[in-house]
Amino acid sequence: MKKLILTLFLVLGSLTIQAQELTWQTDINKAMEISKKSKKPLMLFFTGSDWCGWCIRLQKEVLKTPEFAKWAKDNVVLVELDFPRRTPQQPEIQKQNMELQQALGVRGYPTVWFVKASKKDGKINLEQIGSTGYVAGGPSAWLAGADQILAPKKS
């Protein structure tokens, strides 16, 4: 009986953990399709995942918290645009990330842009809503800022 209860506990615990995990898109085209269907803006997270201390701190303090997971599921489509130094990356992803970085004028990491994206004549058009970066104070402070950015654009 104890084994059965323990097994049930472990299974339910793993399901709860999986439910809180977020899906970060890395392909802007796929993210745009999801955004169009869900009518949610894109949250573009420009990061140096394996070298940028502030990026790692933002991940740990905000982006990997249950509060952020709940907020993100309700408000945005997540897109990670990574610029790693040690982790291998596909050339097409590198090219895409560089083009988006240049289009939005990203000069430092972490940078988070909220955008509405569309395609016109085969080219990606990004309507900038607002941007932010690392904000001290944990998820509540960061989410308050993100809500302010998104507030006038929510439809």
Beta strands, then each sheet from edge to edge (+ up, - down):
strand 1: 42-47
strand 2: 77-82
strand 3: 111-120
strand 4: 123-132
sheet 1: 2+ 1+ 3- 4+
end
